[in-house]
Amino acid sequence: MDAPTNSPHYDVVIVGAGFAGLYMLHRLRGAGFKTHVFERASDVGGTWYWNRYPGARCDVESMQYAYSFSPELEQEWEWTERYATQPEILRYVNHVAGRFDLRRDIQFNTRVAAAIFDETDSRWMIETSDGGRTSANYCVIATGCLSTINTPNFEGLESFAGSLYHTGEWPHHEIDFSDQQVGIIGTGSSAIQSIPLIAEQAKHLYVFQRTPHYTVPAWNQPLQTDPKTQHSGRKAYGYDEDLTMEEIKADYLGLRQRARKTFAALAFTPNPRSALEMTETERQQEFENRWKRGGLPFQGVFRDFAVSREANELAAEFVRQKIQHIVKDSVVAEALLPTYTIGCKRLAVDTGYYETYNRPNVTLVNVSKSPIERITPAGVYALGREYPLNSLIMATGFDAMTGTLLKINIQGRGGLRLHEKWAEGPRAYLGLCLAGFPNLFTITGPGSPSVLTNMLLSIEQHVDWIVDCLEYLRDRNIAEIEPTLEAENEWVTHNNEVASDHIRNSCSSWYVGGNIEGKPRVFMPYVGGFPNYVEKCRNIAATGYKGFVLRGVGS
Ligand code: NA7
């Protein structure tokens, strides 16, 4: 692809204006790089722009799911709930975009169709959906991990005469399900968050469940400061320190430092004891305590939760007992019991999910043994009958981590296409750079801890590493950086080794591409832990970018 001579040229082009793209732009600007961002949506926010379904919230507490790069921003922003809703997160992203004047370098409503490396001039030629051509010395892909929706190919789907929705591309206007018969396919995190709210509205809600999911309560609560006392008195971060919002703000740095030392970059302290060295009474006490705290740190109930099948099964059984206790109809309760290793699929965090099945207007349709046969104009046909519906919701997830990258026609050295390179699954050095694709960076790409961690801290770590790298190259007049195939292979091998026996690799989930037909089974995120990963990245940079080939201008 040749760029017209008058097409714009930048030091860096960023694809995506979610949390990653925005911070990347901010840092690059500050470092003096001429930068331009393309974003397919009409505004900032990435996944939080699209996922507007009822009940959409982050499963990480708001005080932790926030940028750490600006102490002023940390202090001035007031989260109103322990777990922020999608609208509140979007308000935060908008606040950040305004505060740092980011919009002027973002081109909205523009999808990147192709990015092709021009070896002669060591630059990326970018083609956008509006036919625009742009070039840049570096291209940073910040398209997020959950940004291409998955809609299973149900027979007859196009014939459905009612309203069809997908949780991952929810309309911008409010949907009123009152007086409607509603169907929802899927019982992952998006469904678990939306089902309780839709059930409150709908005349009847049918939940089509293929695999029951583990979920633990959020115990969400308001955080707003009382104007009289200037104190919220609420636990914004209650896992093991019971801190209020004000206490966190007084030592935000401390919270971040504690978070960065943990496997998942989340500040909470896992139980240091093994399940197997505790008595039954101690175990039950610990379970109950963790359940009362709620959220993802339930997984810290024992030190060996993720490594010992026996310890894991004890935790799984505790959650199953909770389900049986909450859900009154024993047949429904039985159908809701997950059997896979707890924590293998991402644990969901809910508000009133299991309780919803006690409502008379909610029916669980168990399609685990006999799949949905087809979609008809009137509804869903399953288990030998038709379920008539006014609205059908696909809560069927995403082509995670690689889907969006593979939709862009990315071609590296010698015309090598990304989908050829990744035909048997994603391969990348540190989940940051790809052999054969010089000057291309991915933020929280496959091969990095990304979705197994607090995304905000992982994004910041990647962005900071990339900016340091680009400054290093600029200072030395280096035109190209590219990982060697050997370094990339070593990283992929290491990644596979740590994942091979990990509990997260023991079921079919979107982490391994198991939710997409024909997708190669590869454990995509790096499961070696955040601190370990950061150390590796730091060492590689400190040794003059070991594992990379650096080529000077004209060489
Ligand atoms: P998930 O977690 O991928 O859940 C998708 C759900 O859709 C899951 O229950 C699937 O069942 C179900 N599904 C997918 N295809 C079908 C078909 N063909 N028939 C019936 N059911 C189907 O996506 P979410 O959007 O809920 O959550 C994604 C992430 O976002 C989540 O992990 C958080 O990080 C936030 P399955 O389990 O495959 O049997």
Residues whose N, C-alpha, C, O or C-beta is under 5 A from the ligand:
A	BS01	NA7	P152 I185 G186 T187 G188 S189 S190 A191 F208 R210 T211 R346 A395 T396 G397 F398 W510 N515
